């Protein structure tokens, strides 16, 4: 696997030192011809996160879809907070969530107008080239994928999640997000682009641009904050040659800040404030990336999503809280 191929590897790299900021992917971060209304999305990945709710909890790497009660409640409550402020959250669901006996909370989210996207069934690495590289679960239990290629595993993980959402929950899938974020998006993997297009997706969310994140446990300085804001320029939507639209995840993610670098909530709020302000000022896109399983510990009072909503509402007609499908729709209109 490439050194920078997943968000998991990003955390390892940034923990060891500095992640290169401002690395530009030529031609993908197209500047709008004229300033438009900023599009601000709040996206939450429905999966369990290692090291939460306490350090040393790594079994979640093998059971990403076994959501606990606090995580599910936080998801519902966060959705309510955002809806009360005129927005919706775009969720991405790991398919194994649908195996739990009670999924009424997920159905409630959909009923309230919050779109639910595909996050693969087992939280697999879509860039893996060998079967056991696709997920920790298959390293522990290789017989589950015996005789299958990585491509076959990935394709089935995507296909079955869409089916499970429809059959078990009555939810029509809305978009696709890769487990892990990739510095280069899917630009060098036309096979994955085509696999997702064949699965029926007109847009995907896979890119997570590099940026500085500081030293573990230390308050981020001006250089770090500026690096994060600068990375927003690379986190703008673009189109792959096969027509599929990419909607990048905007840094800094919660697991990078809180889990890897041990940030305090106030530091994260400041990074978020600066990034949203940049989007509003430039008419750009900001795709907030987080996980309820992390935020339930780090931000129990929903201060982050409240801040985002308040900033957008204060901006009036210069910004809107929206969902990734609507961001993709605007890209389609500009085609």
URFEN-V256006 format. One record per residue. N is the residue number from 1. PHI is phi in degrees with one decimal (NA if undefined). PSI is psi in whole degrees, -180 to 180 (999 if undefined). OMEGA is omega in whole degrees, -180 to 180 (999 if undefined). Layout:
N|PHI|PSI|OMEGA, N|PHI|PSI|OMEGA
//
This chain:
1|NA|145|177, 2|-60.4|151|-178, 3|-58.2|-36|-175, 4|-107.7|29|-170, 5|-80.7|-18|180, 6|-138.1|161|177, 7|-62.1|-32|179, 8|-59.4|-44|180, 9|-72.0|-31|176, 10|-59.6|-42|-179, 11|-63.2|-41|180, 12|-63.5|-44|-179, 13|-64.4|-44|-177, 14|-72.2|-29|179, 15|-68.3|-31|-178, 16|-79.3|-21|-179, 17|173.6|-137|-174, 18|-96.3|136|172, 19|-94.1|129|-175, 20|-58.2|127|179, 21|-99.6|153|175, 22|77.2|6|176, 23|-62.7|123|-172, 24|-106.1|135|173, 25|-94.4|109|-173, 26|-54.4|128|170, 27|82.7|-1|-175, 28|-101.6|-21|-178, 29|-101.0|66|-175, 30|-64.2|135|178, 31|-83.0|138|178, 32|-64.5|146|-179, 33|-66.4|-33|178, 34|-142.4|154|-178, 35|-65.8|129|180, 36|-120.5|176|178, 37|-61.9|133|178, 38|-66.0|139|177, 39|-110.3|116|-178, 40|-113.0|120|180, 41|-112.9|143|173, 42|-112.4|114|-178, 43|-122.1|136|-179, 44|-126.9|130|179, 45|-91.9|122|-177, 46|-85.6|89|-180, 47|-157.6|162|175, 48|-86.0|147|-178, 49|-114.5|131|178, 50|-58.7|147|-180, 51|77.8|7|176, 52|-129.8|143|8, 53|-81.2|3|177, 54|-146.7|157|-180, 55|-62.3|145|180, 56|94.1|-8|-180, 57|-85.4|91|-178, 58|-108.8|-4|180, 59|-61.8|-23|179, 60|-60.2|-24|178, 61|-59.2|-26|180, 62|-99.7|-13|-177, 63|-132.4|56|-175, 64|-60.3|-30|-177, 65|-94.9|5|-178, 66|-89.4|65|-175, 67|-61.3|136|178, 68|-87.9|171|-176, 69|-58.3|-49|-180, 70|-59.3|-37|180, 71|-66.4|-43|180, 72|-67.2|-41|180, 73|-65.3|-41|179, 74|-61.8|-40|180, 75|-59.8|-47|-179, 76|-66.0|-43|-179, 77|-68.2|-40|178, 78|-63.5|-40|178, 79|-62.3|-38|180, 80|-67.4|-42|179, 81|-59.4|-46|-178, 82|-70.4|-41|-180, 83|-64.6|-37|178, 84|-62.6|-21|-180, 85|-104.7|17|172, 86|90.3|9|-177, 87|-121.8|-177|175, 88|-134.7|153|174, 89|-100.1|139|175, 90|-98.2|114|-179, 91|-97.0|152|174, 92|-127.3|121|-169, 93|-107.1|128|170, 94|-72.5|130|-172, 95|-57.8|-32|-177, 96|-65.9|-15|173, 97|-56.7|-33|-177, 98|-71.3|-7|177, 99|-84.8|-14|-179, 100|-68.8|150|-176, 101|-64.0|-32|-178, 102|-120.3|114|177, 103|-119.2|19|-178, 104|-60.8|-33|179, 105|-62.2|-38|179, 106|-70.0|-41|177, 107|-64.4|-34|177, 108|-64.1|-41|178, 109|-58.9|-46|-179, 110|-65.1|-41|-180, 111|-61.8|-34|-179, 112|-81.6|4|174, 113|93.3|12|179, 114|-90.6|117|-178, 115|-66.5|148|-179, 116|-121.2|121|-180, 117|-105.0|172|-178, 118|-88.6|129|180, 119|-123.7|26|-174, 120|68.4|163|-175, 121|-77.6|-42|-176, 122|-112.0|10|-176, 123|65.0|58|-176, 124|-91.5|153|176, 125|-81.0|110|-175, 126|-73.5|-8|177, 127|-96.8|-1|-179, 128|-62.0|143|179, 129|-110.9|-8|177, 130|-126.8|147|-172, 131|-53.9|-48|-175, 132|-73.8|-11|177, 133|-81.4|-11|-174, 134|-71.8|-30|-178, 135|-165.3|147|178, 136|-55.9|-37|-178, 137|-56.5|-38|-177, 138|-81.8|-14|172, 139|-77.8|-35|178, 140|-76.3|-37|-177, 141|-128.1|71|-175, 142|-61.9|-22|180, 143|-64.2|-20|180, 144|-67.9|-23|-179, 145|-124.2|19|-179, 146|-58.7|132|178, 147|82.0|0|-179, 148|-106.3|146|175, 149|-84.8|163|178, 150|-59.3|-41|-180, 151|-61.4|-42|179, 152|-64.2|-40|179, 153|-64.8|-46|-179, 154|-63.7|-48|-179, 155|-58.7|-43|-179, 156|-68.9|-38|177, 157|-60.3|-40|179, 158|-71.4|-47|-176, 159|-61.7|-47|-175, 160|-68.1|-33|179, 161|-64.8|-43|177, 162|-61.4|-42|179, 163|-65.6|-45|-177, 164|-62.5|-42|179, 165|-60.4|-40|-179, 166|-74.2|-50|-175, 167|-70.8|-43|-175, 168|-87.2|-39|-172, 169|-112.5|-10|-178, 170|70.3|28|-176, 171|-107.3|127|174, 172|-81.1|124|-176, 173|-61.8|140|-179, 174|-126.0|88|175, 175|86.6|173|-177, 176|-136.3|134|172, 177|-123.2|133|178, 178|-74.3|140|168, 179|-65.2|126|-174, 180|83.0|151|177, 181|-113.7|144|-174, 182|-114.9|132|-180, 183|-55.7|-41|-177, 184|-96.8|13|-177, 185|55.5|-137|178, 186|-111.3|22|-173, 187|-60.4|-32|-178, 188|-102.9|14|180, 189|-129.8|76|179, 190|-62.7|-29|179, 191|-64.1|-39|179, 192|-73.4|-40|175, 193|-54.4|-48|-177, 194|-69.3|-36|178, 195|-59.7|-43|-179, 196|-71.8|-36|177, 197|-65.2|-42|179, 198|-64.1|-27|179, 199|-79.4|-1|175, 200|99.9|10|-177, 201|-95.4|127|177, 202|-92.4|-15|176, 203|-146.6|152|180, 204|-139.7|163|177, 205|-127.7|105|-174, 206|-134.7|-19|-173, 207|-89.0|137|172, 208|-133.6|105|-174, 209|-70.4|152|179, 210|-73.3|154|-180, 211|-166.4|167|174, 212|-77.3|152|176, 213|-140.0|3|174, 214|80.5|-175|180, 215|-88.8|146|-177, 216|-57.1|125|176, 217|83.1|-3|-179, 218|-106.5|145|180, 219|-61.0|133|179, 220|-66.7|137|178, 221|-89.1|-175|-179, 222|-57.0|-40|-178, 223|-60.8|-40|-180, 224|-67.6|-49|180, 225|-59.3|-43|-180, 226|-65.6|-36|178, 227|-64.6|-41|179, 228|-64.9|-43|178, 229|-65.5|-42|179, 230|-60.7|-36|-180, 231|-66.1|-20|179, 232|-60.6|-29|179, 233|-63.4|-31|179, 234|-86.4|-11|-178, 235|-96.0|37|-180, 236|-105.4|148|-176, 237|-60.6|149|175, 238|-153.4|174|-176, 239|-117.5|134|175, 240|-77.2|162|-180, 241|-56.5|-29|-179, 242|-84.0|4|176, 243|97.9|-16|179, 244|-68.7|136|-179, 245|-92.4|136|176, 246|-102.5|129|174, 247|-119.0|97|-175, 248|-63.0|158|173, 249|-85.7|138|-177, 250|-92.0|131|175, 251|-75.3|156|10, 252|-103.4|141|-180, 253|-78.8|161|-179, 254|-65.4|-41|-178, 255|-69.0|-32|177, 256|-66.7|-48|-177, 257|-71.6|-54|-172, 258|-81.1|-46|-176, 259|-80.7|-47|-176, 260|-78.5|-45|-173, 261|-107.8|-1|176, 262|57.3|44|176, 263|-68.6|155|170, 264|-89.0|158|-177, 265|-58.8|-41|-179, 266|-59.9|-36|179, 267|-67.5|-41|180, 268|-66.7|-40|178, 269|-61.1|-39|180, 270|-66.4|-43|178, 271|-62.5|-40|179, 272|-66.4|-44|180, 273|-58.1|-47|-178, 274|-64.8|-39|-178, 275|-69.8|-43|178, 276|-65.1|-40|178, 277|-60.2|-40|178, 278|-61.3|-46|-179, 279|-62.6|-43|180, 280|-64.9|-42|-178, 281|-67.8|-37|-175, 282|-96.6|-11|-175, 283|74.9|28|-177, 284|-92.4|-169|180, 285|-110.9|138|174, 286|-129.1|119|-177, 287|-112.0|89|-179, 288|-64.0|126|-177, 289|-113.8|124|178, 290|-157.7|178|-176, 291|-135.3|123|179, 292|-54.7|-32|-180, 293|-66.3|-23|175, 294|-91.3|-46|-175, 295|-66.3|-28|-180, 296|-61.0|-25|177, 297|-92.9|-45|-172, 298|-84.8|-27|-177, 299|-142.7|64|-174, 300|-64.9|-19|-179, 301|-101.0|12|174, 302|62.2|34|-178, 303|-65.4|-33|-177, 304|-68.6|-51|-178, 305|-68.4|-30|176, 306|-64.3|-44|179, 307|-59.9|-47|-179, 308|-59.7|-48|-179, 309|-62.6|-42|-179, 310|-64.1|-41|180, 311|-65.8|-42|-180, 312|-66.5|-45|-180, 313|-64.2|-36|179, 314|-69.3|-23|-179, 315|-78.4|-9|178, 316|61.4|-130|-176, 317|-81.0|8|177, 318|-87.7|-11|-177, 319|-153.4|161|177, 320|-147.2|147|171, 321|-86.7|124|-174, 322|-140.3|-174|-179, 323|-118.0|164|-173, 324|-66.1|-31|178, 325|-65.5|-33|178, 326|-74.8|-33|174, 327|-64.3|-43|179, 328|-64.0|-37|-180, 329|-62.3|-41|179, 330|-66.1|-36|175, 331|-62.8|-39|-180, 332|-64.8|-37|180, 333|-66.8|-28|-178, 334|-88.2|1|-176, 335|-64.4|999|999
//
